[in-house]
Amino acid sequence: MSRQDQFRVCVQCNRTFKFGKHEQERYESMGFDPPLRCPECRKNKQKTKTENKWAPRQRRSQKNWDLEDY
Ligand SMILES: [Zn+2]
């Protein structure tokens, strides 16, 4: 049985996104469920997570910049 590209609706932004057959194979081989969000929302989610993680350090370096300015 040959795989076909799927089109899914993102639960976050309601946009239709392509879930290609290669992606399906990758998800299946890793034992993941098909994605609920479009690549863009997934990227944004990851970005937010990373930003939160680095926020304290960013704030500290910004403070140093302020000090150097004065
Ligand atoms: Zn989305």
N, CA, C, O and the ligand as a Tripos MOL2 file, in Angstrom:
@<TRIPOS>MOLECULE
protein
  281   279    71     0     0
PROTEIN
NO_CHARGES

@<TRIPOS>ATOM
      1 N           0.8570   -1.2060    0.0000 N.3       1 MET1
      2 CA          0.0000    0.0000    0.0000 C.3       1 MET1
      3 C           0.8810    1.2390    0.0000 C.2       1 MET1
      4 O           1.7300    1.4010    0.8760 O.2       1 MET1
      5 N           0.6860    2.0970   -0.9600 N.am      2 SER2
      6 CA          1.5410    3.2790   -1.0330 C.3       2 SER2
      7 C           0.9140    4.4270   -0.2540 C.2       2 SER2
      8 O          -0.3030    4.6090   -0.2230 O.2       2 SER2
      9 N           1.7750    5.1680    0.3560 N.am      3 ARG3
     10 CA          1.3710    6.2970    1.1790 C.3       3 ARG3
     11 C           1.0140    7.5000    0.3250 C.2       3 ARG3
     12 O           1.4930    7.6500   -0.7990 O.2       3 ARG3
     13 N           0.1720    8.3470    0.8720 N.am      4 GLN4
     14 CA         -0.1590    9.5830    0.1560 C.3       4 GLN4
     15 C          -0.0260   10.7700    1.0910 C.2       4 GLN4
     16 O          -0.1770   10.6610    2.3080 O.2       4 GLN4
     17 N           0.2610   11.9080    0.4780 N.am      5 ASP5
     18 CA          0.3350   13.1320    1.2750 C.3       5 ASP5
     19 C          -1.0190   13.4100    1.9190 C.2       5 ASP5
     20 O          -2.0680   13.2390    1.2980 O.2       5 ASP5
     21 N          -0.9730   13.8360    3.1620 N.am      6 GLN6
     22 CA         -2.2190   14.1670    3.8620 C.3       6 GLN6
     23 C          -2.2800   15.6670    4.0880 C.2       6 GLN6
     24 O          -1.2560   16.3450    4.1650 O.2       6 GLN6
     25 N          -3.4870   16.1640    4.1910 N.am      7 PHE7
     26 CA         -3.6680   17.5670    4.5510 C.3       7 PHE7
     27 C          -4.4580   17.6170    5.8490 C.2       7 PHE7
     28 O          -5.5570   17.0720    5.9460 O.2       7 PHE7
     29 N          -3.8870   18.2730    6.8320 N.am      8 ARG8
     30 CA         -4.5000   18.3190    8.1570 C.3       8 ARG8
     31 C          -4.7800   19.7710    8.5350 C.2       8 ARG8
     32 O          -4.1710   20.7010    8.0050 O.2       8 ARG8
     33 N          -5.7120   19.9340    9.4600 N.am      9 VAL9
     34 CA         -6.0470   21.2820    9.9030 C.3       9 VAL9
     35 C          -5.3920   21.5120   11.2610 C.2       9 VAL9
     36 O          -5.5670   20.7240   12.1920 O.2       9 VAL9
     37 N          -4.6370   22.5990   11.3590 N.am     10 CYS10
     38 CA         -3.9300   22.9160   12.5910 C.3      10 CYS10
     39 C          -4.9250   23.2710   13.6940 C.2      10 CYS10
     40 O          -5.8380   24.0690   13.4790 O.2      10 CYS10
     41 N          -4.7480   22.6760   14.8770 N.am     11 VAL11
     42 CA         -5.6760   22.9430   15.9730 C.3      11 VAL11
     43 C          -5.4730   24.3390   16.5400 C.2      11 VAL11
     44 O          -6.3360   24.8560   17.2490 O.2      11 VAL11
     45 N          -4.3390   24.9490   16.2310 N.am     12 GLN12
     46 CA         -4.0340   26.2500   16.8220 C.3      12 GLN12
     47 C          -4.4800   27.4130   15.9360 C.2      12 GLN12
     48 O          -5.1270   28.3460   16.4110 O.2      12 GLN12
     49 N          -4.1340   27.3560   14.6470 N.am     13 CYS13
     50 CA         -4.4580   28.4850   13.7730 C.3      13 CYS13
     51 C          -5.5110   28.1310   12.7230 C.2      13 CYS13
     52 O          -5.8960   28.9780   11.9170 O.2      13 CYS13
     53 N          -5.9810   26.8670   12.7320 N.am     14 ASN14
     54 CA         -7.0230   26.4030   11.8040 C.3      14 ASN14
     55 C          -6.6080   26.4520   10.3420 C.2      14 ASN14
     56 O          -7.4610   26.3880    9.4570 O.2      14 ASN14
     57 N          -5.3520   26.5600   10.0860 N.am     15 ARG15
     58 CA         -4.8880   26.5360    8.7070 C.3      15 ARG15
     59 C          -4.6470   25.0810    8.2960 C.2      15 ARG15
     60 O          -4.3420   24.2240    9.1260 O.2      15 ARG15
     61 N          -4.7920   24.8300    7.0060 N.am     16 THR16
     62 CA         -4.4990   23.4940    6.4840 C.3      16 THR16
     63 C          -3.0090   23.3940    6.2030 C.2      16 THR16
     64 O          -2.4180   24.2940    5.6070 O.2      16 THR16
     65 N          -2.4200   22.3200    6.6270 N.am     17 PHE17
     66 CA         -1.0030   22.1340    6.3380 C.3      17 PHE17
     67 C          -0.7860   20.7310    5.7900 C.2      17 PHE17
     68 O          -1.5620   19.8070    6.0330 O.2      17 PHE17
     69 N           0.2960   20.6160    5.0440 N.am     18 LYS18
     70 CA          0.5960   19.3430    4.3940 C.3      18 LYS18
     71 C           1.3810   18.4450    5.3400 C.2      18 LYS18
     72 O           2.3700   18.8550    5.9480 O.2      18 LYS18
     73 N           0.9150   17.2260    5.4410 N.am     19 PHE19
     74 CA          1.6280   16.2100    6.2020 C.3      19 PHE19
     75 C           2.0810   15.1680    5.1790 C.2      19 PHE19
     76 O           1.3850   14.1910    4.9060 O.2      19 PHE19
     77 N           3.2470   15.4050    4.6350 N.am     20 GLY20
     78 CA          3.7430   14.6120    3.5150 C.3      20 GLY20
     79 C           4.0110   13.1640    3.8760 C.2      20 GLY20
     80 O           4.1280   12.8050    5.0470 O.2      20 GLY20
     81 N           4.1050   12.3370    2.8390 N.am     21 LYS21
     82 CA          4.2950   10.9060    3.0920 C.3      21 LYS21
     83 C           5.6360   10.6230    3.7550 C.2      21 LYS21
     84 O           5.7570    9.6930    4.5520 O.2      21 LYS21
     85 N           6.6450   11.4290    3.4240 N.am     22 HIS22
     86 CA          7.9430   11.2170    4.0530 C.3      22 HIS22
     87 C           7.8720   11.5630    5.5350 C.2      22 HIS22
     88 O           8.4540   10.8850    6.3810 O.2      22 HIS22
     89 N           7.1360   12.6460    5.8260 N.am     23 GLU23
     90 CA          6.9490   13.0090    7.2250 C.3      23 GLU23
     91 C           6.1760   11.9280    7.9680 C.2      23 GLU23
     92 O           6.4950   11.5870    9.1070 O.2      23 GLU23
     93 N           5.1490   11.3930    7.3010 N.am     24 GLN24
     94 CA          4.3520   10.3310    7.9250 C.3      24 GLN24
     95 C           5.2390    9.1510    8.2980 C.2      24 GLN24
     96 O           5.1210    8.5760    9.3800 O.2      24 GLN24
     97 N           6.1330    8.8040    7.3700 N.am     25 GLU25
     98 CA          7.0380    7.6850    7.6270 C.3      25 GLU25
     99 C           7.9480    7.9800    8.8060 C.2      25 GLU25
    100 O           8.2100    7.1190    9.6460 O.2      25 GLU25
    101 N           8.4250    9.2250    8.8480 N.am     26 ARG26
    102 CA          9.3210    9.6080    9.9360 C.3      26 ARG26
    103 C           8.5920    9.5510   11.2750 C.2      26 ARG26
    104 O           9.1150    9.0330   12.2620 O.2      26 ARG26
    105 N           7.3770   10.0920   11.2880 N.am     27 TYR27
    106 CA          6.6000   10.0920   12.5320 C.3      27 TYR27
    107 C           6.3310    8.6630   12.9870 C.2      27 TYR27
    108 O           6.4300    8.3320   14.1680 O.2      27 TYR27
    109 N           5.9880    7.8280   12.0080 N.am     28 GLU28
    110 CA          5.6390    6.4510   12.3440 C.3      28 GLU28
    111 C           6.8510    5.7030   12.8730 C.2      28 GLU28
    112 O           6.7500    4.9440   13.8370 O.2      28 GLU28
    113 N           8.0020    5.9200   12.2350 N.am     29 SER29
    114 CA          9.2060    5.2040   12.6390 C.3      29 SER29
    115 C           9.6530    5.6340   14.0340 C.2      29 SER29
    116 O          10.3120    4.8740   14.7430 O.2      29 SER29
    117 N           9.2890    6.8640   14.4260 N.am     30 MET30
    118 CA          9.6480    7.3320   15.7690 C.3      30 MET30
    119 C           8.5460    7.0550   16.7760 C.2      30 MET30
    120 O           8.6990    7.3290   17.9660 O.2      30 MET30
    121 N           7.4170    6.5020   16.2900 N.am     31 GLY31
    122 CA          6.3170    6.1580   17.1770 C.3      31 GLY31
    123 C           5.5000    7.3520   17.6230 C.2      31 GLY31
    124 O           4.8470    7.3110   18.6660 O.2      31 GLY31
    125 N           5.5340    8.4350   16.8200 N.am     32 PHE32
    126 CA          4.7730    9.6330   17.1680 C.3      32 PHE32
    127 C           3.3910    9.5850   16.5520 C.2      32 PHE32
    128 O           3.1920    8.9410   15.5220 O.2      32 PHE32
    129 N           2.4340   10.2570   17.1700 N.am     33 ASP33
    130 CA          1.1200   10.4560   16.5670 C.3      33 ASP33
    131 C           1.2410   11.5370   15.5030 C.2      33 ASP33
    132 O           2.1500   12.3650   15.5630 O.2      33 ASP33
    133 N           0.3390   11.5380   14.5340 N.am     34 PRO34
    134 CA          0.3880   12.6150   13.5310 C.3      34 PRO34
    135 C           0.2820   13.9870   14.1990 C.2      34 PRO34
    136 O          -0.4190   14.1270   15.2010 O.2      34 PRO34
    137 N           0.9580   14.9870   13.6690 N.am     35 PRO35
    138 CA          0.9990   16.2980   14.3150 C.3      35 PRO35
    139 C          -0.3670   16.9790   14.3120 C.2      35 PRO35
    140 O          -1.1210   16.8550   13.3470 O.2      35 PRO35
    141 N          -0.6830   17.6900   15.3760 N.am     36 LEU36
    142 CA         -1.9460   18.4310   15.4670 C.3      36 LEU36
    143 C          -1.7630   19.8650   15.0000 C.2      36 LEU36
    144 O          -2.7290   20.5410   14.6470 O.2      36 LEU36
    145 N          -0.5250   20.3210   15.0000 N.am     37 ARG37
    146 CA         -0.2560   21.7180   14.6380 C.3      37 ARG37
    147 C           0.5510   21.8000   13.3490 C.2      37 ARG37
    148 O           1.2770   20.8700   12.9980 O.2      37 ARG37
    149 N           0.4170   22.9070   12.6600 N.am     38 CYS38
    150 CA          1.1770   23.1160   11.4370 C.3      38 CYS38
    151 C           2.6420   23.3910   11.8020 C.2      38 CYS38
    152 O           2.9470   23.7450   12.9410 O.2      38 CYS38
    153 N           3.5360   23.2250   10.8320 N.am     39 PRO39
    154 CA          4.9590   23.4300   11.1290 C.3      39 PRO39
    155 C           5.2410   24.7910   11.7620 C.2      39 PRO39
    156 O           6.1130   24.9190   12.6210 O.2      39 PRO39
    157 N           4.4970   25.7990   11.3300 N.am     40 GLU40
    158 CA          4.7340   27.1420   11.8400 C.3      40 GLU40
    159 C           4.4040   27.2440   13.3360 C.2      40 GLU40
    160 O           5.1720   27.8100   14.1130 O.2      40 GLU40
    161 N           3.2640   26.6930   13.7180 N.am     41 CYS41
    162 CA          2.8730   26.7370   15.1260 C.3      41 CYS41
    163 C           3.8200   25.8960   15.9720 C.2      41 CYS41
    164 O           4.1330   26.2460   17.1090 O.2      41 CYS41
    165 N           4.2690   24.7890   15.4030 N.am     42 ARG42
    166 CA          5.2190   23.9560   16.1340 C.3      42 ARG42
    167 C           6.5190   24.7090   16.3480 C.2      42 ARG42
    168 O           7.1370   24.6200   17.4090 O.2      42 ARG42
    169 N           6.9300   25.4550   15.3210 N.am     43 LYS43
    170 CA          8.1590   26.2330   15.4150 C.3      43 LYS43
    171 C           8.0060   27.3280   16.4690 C.2      43 LYS43
    172 O           8.8990   27.5470   17.2880 O.2      43 LYS43
    173 N           6.8650   28.0070   16.4370 N.am     44 ASN44
    174 CA          6.6160   29.0760   17.4020 C.3      44 ASN44
    175 C           6.6280   28.5410   18.8230 C.2      44 ASN44
    176 O           7.1430   29.1810   19.7400 O.2      44 ASN44
    177 N           6.0520   27.3580   18.9890 N.am     45 LYS45
    178 CA          5.9900   26.7600   20.3110 C.3      45 LYS45
    179 C           7.3970   26.4760   20.8230 C.2      45 LYS45
    180 O           7.7110   26.7320   21.9850 O.2      45 LYS45
    181 N           8.2370   25.9450   19.9390 N.am     46 GLN46
    182 CA          9.6130   25.6460   20.3220 C.3      46 GLN46
    183 C          10.3700   26.9130   20.6680 C.2      46 GLN46
    184 O          11.1450   26.9550   21.6240 O.2      46 GLN46
    185 N          10.1300   27.9470   19.8690 N.am     47 LYS47
    186 CA         10.8050   29.2180   20.0670 C.3      47 LYS47
    187 C          10.4490   29.8060   21.4280 C.2      47 LYS47
    188 O          11.3160   30.2920   22.1540 O.2      47 LYS47
    189 N           9.1540   29.7540   21.7650 N.am     48 THR48
    190 CA          8.7030   30.2860   23.0480 C.3      48 THR48
    191 C           9.3850   29.5500   24.1930 C.2      48 THR48
    192 O           9.8200   30.1510   25.1760 O.2      48 THR48
    193 N           9.4650   28.2340   24.0380 N.am     49 LYS49
    194 CA         10.0860   27.4270   25.0750 C.3      49 LYS49
    195 C          11.5400   27.8420   25.2670 C.2      49 LYS49
    196 O          12.0080   27.9990   26.3950 O.2      49 LYS49
    197 N          12.2470   28.0180   24.1540 N.am     50 THR50
    198 CA         13.6530   28.3880   24.2100 C.3      50 THR50
    199 C          13.8170   29.7830   24.7970 C.2      50 THR50
    200 O          14.7250   30.0290   25.5910 O.2      50 THR50
    201 N          12.9400   30.6870   24.4050 N.am     51 GLU51
    202 CA         13.0490   32.0560   24.9090 C.3      51 GLU51
    203 C          12.8480   32.1030   26.4160 C.2      51 GLU51
    204 O          13.5550   32.8170   27.1280 O.2      51 GLU51
    205 N          11.8730   31.3310   26.8930 N.am     52 ASN52
    206 CA         11.6330   31.2940   28.3370 C.3      52 ASN52
    207 C          12.8530   30.7720   29.0820 C.2      52 ASN52
    208 O          13.2060   31.2420   30.1640 O.2      52 ASN52
    209 N          13.4820   29.7800   28.4560 N.am     53 LYS53
    210 CA         14.6380   29.1460   29.0820 C.3      53 LYS53
    211 C          15.7890   30.1460   29.2240 C.2      53 LYS53
    212 O          16.5120   30.1470   30.2190 O.2      53 LYS53
    213 N          15.9380   30.9900   28.2110 N.am     54 TRP54
    214 CA         17.0880   31.8870   28.1990 C.3      54 TRP54
    215 C          16.7740   33.2800   28.7460 C.2      54 TRP54
    216 O          17.6580   34.1330   28.8340 O.2      54 TRP54
    217 N          15.5400   33.4980   29.1030 N.am     55 ALA55
    218 CA         15.1380   34.8400   29.5110 C.3      55 ALA55
    219 C          15.9880   35.4270   30.6450 C.2      55 ALA55
    220 O          16.4140   36.5770   30.5340 O.2      55 ALA55
    221 N          16.2530   34.6910   31.7250 N.am     56 PRO56
    222 CA         17.0170   35.3010   32.8240 C.3      56 PRO56
    223 C          18.4050   35.7470   32.3750 C.2      56 PRO56
    224 O          18.8840   36.8100   32.7700 O.2      56 PRO56
    225 N          19.0400   34.9270   31.5510 N.am     57 ARG57
    226 CA         20.3800   35.2680   31.0900 C.3      57 ARG57
    227 C          20.3370   36.4930   30.1660 C.2      57 ARG57
    228 O          21.2110   37.3590   30.2110 O.2      57 ARG57
    229 N          19.2960   36.5370   29.3300 N.am     58 GLN58
    230 CA         19.1700   37.6630   28.4150 C.3      58 GLN58
    231 C          18.9970   38.9620   29.1980 C.2      58 GLN58
    232 O          19.5890   39.9880   28.8640 O.2      58 GLN58
    233 N          18.1820   38.8970   30.2370 N.am     59 ARG59
    234 CA         17.9140   40.1050   31.0140 C.3      59 ARG59
    235 C          19.2020   40.5940   31.6810 C.2      59 ARG59
    236 O          19.4570   41.7950   31.7700 O.2      59 ARG59
    237 N          20.0070   39.6330   32.1460 N.am     60 ARG60
    238 CA         21.2250   40.0110   32.8390 C.3      60 ARG60
    239 C          22.1910   40.7100   31.8800 C.2      60 ARG60
    240 O          22.8110   41.7180   32.2200 O.2      60 ARG60
    241 N          22.3030   40.1410   30.6590 N.am     61 SER61
    242 CA         23.2480   40.7370   29.7130 C.3      61 SER61
    243 C          22.7570   42.1130   29.2660 C.2      61 SER61
    244 O          23.5480   43.0060   28.9610 O.2      61 SER61
    245 N          21.4360   42.2600   29.2370 N.am     62 GLN62
    246 CA         20.8950   43.5560   28.8560 C.3      62 GLN62
    247 C          21.2460   44.6050   29.9240 C.2      62 GLN62
    248 O          21.5240   45.7610   29.6080 O.2      62 GLN62
    249 N          21.2260   44.1870   31.1570 N.am     63 LYS63
    250 CA         21.5700   45.0740   32.2620 C.3      63 LYS63
    251 C          23.0180   45.5480   32.1200 C.2      63 LYS63
    252 O          23.3410   46.7140   32.3460 O.2      63 LYS63
    253 N          23.8820   44.5940   31.7360 N.am     64 ASN64
    254 CA         25.2800   44.9500   31.5350 C.3      64 ASN64
    255 C          25.4430   45.9820   30.4260 C.2      64 ASN64
    256 O          26.2650   46.8950   30.5060 O.2      64 ASN64
    257 N          24.6310   45.8030   29.3940 N.am     65 TRP65
    258 CA         24.6850   46.7590   28.2940 C.3      65 TRP65
    259 C          24.3010   48.1410   28.7960 C.2      65 TRP65
    260 O          24.9270   49.1450   28.4540 O.2      65 TRP65
    261 N          23.2540   48.1700   29.6190 N.am     66 ASP66
    262 CA         22.8000   49.4560   30.1520 C.3      66 ASP66
    263 C          23.9190   50.1330   30.9490 C.2      66 ASP66
    264 O          24.1500   51.3360   30.8300 O.2      66 ASP66
    265 N          24.6000   49.3340   31.7560 N.am     67 LEU67
    266 CA         25.6740   49.8700   32.5930 C.3      67 LEU67
    267 C          26.8060   50.4360   31.7270 C.2      67 LEU67
    268 O          27.3930   51.4740   32.0320 O.2      67 LEU67
    269 N          27.0850   49.7210   30.6460 N.am     68 GLU68
    270 CA         28.1630   50.1690   29.7760 C.3      68 GLU68
    271 C          27.8090   51.4700   29.0580 C.2      68 GLU68
    272 O          28.6680   52.2840   28.7210 O.2      68 GLU68
    273 N          26.5140   51.6240   28.8450 N.am     69 ASP69
    274 CA         26.0820   52.8280   28.1570 C.3      69 ASP69
    275 C          26.2850   54.0800   29.0090 C.2      69 ASP69
    276 O          26.5540   55.1650   28.4930 O.2      69 ASP69
    277 N          26.1510   53.9050   30.3160 N.am     70 TYR70
    278 CA         26.1890   55.0980   31.1710 C.3      70 TYR70
    279 C          27.5800   55.5860   31.5170 C.2      70 TYR70
    280 O          27.7270   56.5790   32.2290 O.2      70 TYR70
    281 ZN         -0.9020   26.4040   12.9810 Zn       71 ZN71
@<TRIPOS>BOND
     1     1     2 1
     2     2     3 1
     3     3     4 2
     4     3     5 am
     5     5     6 1
     6     6     7 1
     7     7     8 2
     8     7     9 am
     9     9    10 1
    10    10    11 1
    11    11    12 2
    12    11    13 am
    13    13    14 1
    14    14    15 1
    15    15    16 2
    16    15    17 am
    17    17    18 1
    18    18    19 1
    19    19    20 2
    20    19    21 am
    21    21    22 1
    22    22    23 1
    23    23    24 2
    24    23    25 am
    25    25    26 1
    26    26    27 1
    27    27    28 2
    28    27    29 am
    29    29    30 1
    30    30    31 1
    31    31    32 2
    32    31    33 am
    33    33    34 1
    34    34    35 1
    35    35    36 2
    36    35    37 am
    37    37    38 1
    38    38    39 1
    39    39    40 2
    40    39    41 am
    41    41    42 1
    42    42    43 1
    43    43    44 2
    44    43    45 am
    45    45    46 1
    46    46    47 1
    47    47    48 2
    48    47    49 am
    49    49    50 1
    50    50    51 1
    51    51    52 2
    52    51    53 am
    53    53    54 1
    54    54    55 1
    55    55    56 2
    56    55    57 am
    57    57    58 1
    58    58    59 1
    59    59    60 2
    60    59    61 am
    61    61    62 1
    62    62    63 1
    63    63    64 2
    64    63    65 am
    65    65    66 1
    66    66    67 1
    67    67    68 2
    68    67    69 am
    69    69    70 1
    70    70    71 1
    71    71    72 2
    72    71    73 am
    73    73    74 1
    74    74    75 1
    75    75    76 2
    76    75    77 am
    77    77    78 1
    78    78    79 1
    79    79    80 2
    80    79    81 am
    81    81    82 1
    82    82    83 1
    83    83    84 2
    84    83    85 am
    85    85    86 1
    86    86    87 1
    87    87    88 2
    88    87    89 am
    89    89    90 1
    90    90    91 1
    91    91    92 2
    92    91    93 am
    93    93    94 1
    94    94    95 1
    95    95    96 2
    96    95    97 am
    97    97    98 1
    98    98    99 1
    99    99   100 2
   100    99   101 am
   101   101   102 1
   102   102   103 1
   103   103   104 2
   104   103   105 am
   105   105   106 1
   106   106   107 1
   107   107   108 2
   108   107   109 am
   109   109   110 1
   110   110   111 1
   111   111   112 2
   112   111   113 am
   113   113   114 1
   114   114   115 1
   115   115   116 2
   116   115   117 am
   117   117   118 1
   118   118   119 1
   119   119   120 2
   120   119   121 am
   121   121   122 1
   122   122   123 1
   123   123   124 2
   124   123   125 am
   125   125   126 1
   126   126   127 1
   127   127   128 2
   128   127   129 am
   129   129   130 1
   130   130   131 1
   131   131   132 2
   132   131   133 am
   133   133   134 1
   134   134   135 1
   135   135   136 2
   136   135   137 am
   137   137   138 1
   138   138   139 1
   139   139   140 2
   140   139   141 am
   141   141   142 1
   142   142   143 1
   143   143   144 2
   144   143   145 am
   145   145   146 1
   146   146   147 1
   147   147   148 2
   148   147   149 am
   149   149   150 1
   150   150   151 1
   151   151   152 2
   152   151   153 am
   153   153   154 1
   154   154   155 1
   155   155   156 2
   156   155   157 am
   157   157   158 1
   158   158   159 1
   159   159   160 2
   160   159   161 am
   161   161   162 1
   162   162   163 1
   163   163   164 2
   164   163   165 am
   165   165   166 1
   166   166   167 1
   167   167   168 2
   168   167   169 am
   169   169   170 1
   170   170   171 1
   171   171   172 2
   172   171   173 am
   173   173   174 1
   174   174   175 1
   175   175   176 2
   176   175   177 am
   177   177   178 1
   178   178   179 1
   179   179   180 2
   180   179   181 am
   181   181   182 1
   182   182   183 1
   183   183   184 2
   184   183   185 am
   185   185   186 1
   186   186   187 1
   187   187   188 2
   188   187   189 am
   189   189   190 1
   190   190   191 1
   191   191   192 2
   192   191   193 am
   193   193   194 1
   194   194   195 1
   195   195   196 2
   196   195   197 am
   197   197   198 1
   198   198   199 1
   199   199   200 2
   200   199   201 am
   201   201   202 1
   202   202   203 1
   203   203   204 2
   204   203   205 am
   205   205   206 1
   206   206   207 1
   207   207   208 2
   208   207   209 am
   209   209   210 1
   210   210   211 1
   211   211   212 2
   212   211   213 am
   213   213   214 1
   214   214   215 1
   215   215   216 2
   216   215   217 am
   217   217   218 1
   218   218   219 1
   219   219   220 2
   220   219   221 am
   221   221   222 1
   222   222   223 1
   223   223   224 2
   224   223   225 am
   225   225   226 1
   226   226   227 1
   227   227   228 2
   228   227   229 am
   229   229   230 1
   230   230   231 1
   231   231   232 2
   232   231   233 am
   233   233   234 1
   234   234   235 1
   235   235   236 2
   236   235   237 am
   237   237   238 1
   238   238   239 1
   239   239   240 2
   240   239   241 am
   241   241   242 1
   242   242   243 1
   243   243   244 2
   244   243   245 am
   245   245   246 1
   246   246   247 1
   247   247   248 2
   248   247   249 am
   249   249   250 1
   250   250   251 1
   251   251   252 2
   252   251   253 am
   253   253   254 1
   254   254   255 1
   255   255   256 2
   256   255   257 am
   257   257   258 1
   258   258   259 1
   259   259   260 2
   260   259   261 am
   261   261   262 1
   262   262   263 1
   263   263   264 2
   264   263   265 am
   265   265   266 1
   266   266   267 1
   267   267   268 2
   268   267   269 am
   269   269   270 1
   270   270   271 1
   271   271   272 2
   272   271   273 am
   273   273   274 1
   274   274   275 1
   275   275   276 2
   276   275   277 am
   277   277   278 1
   278   278   279 1
   279   279   280 2
@<TRIPOS>SUBSTRUCTURE
     1 MET1         2 RESIDUE 1 A MET
     2 SER2         6 RESIDUE 1 A SER
     3 ARG3        10 RESIDUE 1 A ARG
     4 GLN4        14 RESIDUE 1 A GLN
     5 ASP5        18 RESIDUE 1 A ASP
     6 GLN6        22 RESIDUE 1 A GLN
     7 PHE7        26 RESIDUE 1 A PHE
     8 ARG8        30 RESIDUE 1 A ARG
     9 VAL9        34 RESIDUE 1 A VAL
    10 CYS10       38 RESIDUE 1 A CYS
    11 VAL11       42 RESIDUE 1 A VAL
    12 GLN12       46 RESIDUE 1 A GLN
    13 CYS13       50 RESIDUE 1 A CYS
    14 ASN14       54 RESIDUE 1 A ASN
    15 ARG15       58 RESIDUE 1 A ARG
    16 THR16       62 RESIDUE 1 A THR
    17 PHE17       66 RESIDUE 1 A PHE
    18 LYS18       70 RESIDUE 1 A LYS
    19 PHE19       74 RESIDUE 1 A PHE
    20 GLY20       78 RESIDUE 1 A GLY
    21 LYS21       82 RESIDUE 1 A LYS
    22 HIS22       86 RESIDUE 1 A HIS
    23 GLU23       90 RESIDUE 1 A GLU
    24 GLN24       94 RESIDUE 1 A GLN
    25 GLU25       98 RESIDUE 1 A GLU
    26 ARG26      102 RESIDUE 1 A ARG
    27 TYR27      106 RESIDUE 1 A TYR
    28 GLU28      110 RESIDUE 1 A GLU
    29 SER29      114 RESIDUE 1 A SER
    30 MET30      118 RESIDUE 1 A MET
    31 GLY31      122 RESIDUE 1 A GLY
    32 PHE32      126 RESIDUE 1 A PHE
    33 ASP33      130 RESIDUE 1 A ASP
    34 PRO34      134 RESIDUE 1 A PRO
    35 PRO35      138 RESIDUE 1 A PRO
    36 LEU36      142 RESIDUE 1 A LEU
    37 ARG37      146 RESIDUE 1 A ARG
    38 CYS38      150 RESIDUE 1 A CYS
    39 PRO39      154 RESIDUE 1 A PRO
    40 GLU40      158 RESIDUE 1 A GLU
    41 CYS41      162 RESIDUE 1 A CYS
    42 ARG42      166 RESIDUE 1 A ARG
    43 LYS43      170 RESIDUE 1 A LYS
    44 ASN44      174 RESIDUE 1 A ASN
    45 LYS45      178 RESIDUE 1 A LYS
    46 GLN46      182 RESIDUE 1 A GLN
    47 LYS47      186 RESIDUE 1 A LYS
    48 THR48      190 RESIDUE 1 A THR
    49 LYS49      194 RESIDUE 1 A LYS
    50 THR50      198 RESIDUE 1 A THR
    51 GLU51      202 RESIDUE 1 A GLU
    52 ASN52      206 RESIDUE 1 A ASN
    53 LYS53      210 RESIDUE 1 A LYS
    54 TRP54      214 RESIDUE 1 A TRP
    55 ALA55      218 RESIDUE 1 A ALA
    56 PRO56      222 RESIDUE 1 A PRO
    57 ARG57      226 RESIDUE 1 A ARG
    58 GLN58      230 RESIDUE 1 A GLN
    59 ARG59      234 RESIDUE 1 A ARG
    60 ARG60      238 RESIDUE 1 A ARG
    61 SER61      242 RESIDUE 1 A SER
    62 GLN62      246 RESIDUE 1 A GLN
    63 LYS63      250 RESIDUE 1 A LYS
    64 ASN64      254 RESIDUE 1 A ASN
    65 TRP65      258 RESIDUE 1 A TRP
    66 ASP66      262 RESIDUE 1 A ASP
    67 LEU67      266 RESIDUE 1 A LEU
    68 GLU68      270 RESIDUE 1 A GLU
    69 ASP69      274 RESIDUE 1 A ASP
    70 TYR70      278 RESIDUE 1 A TYR
    71 ZN71       281 GROUP 0 **** ****
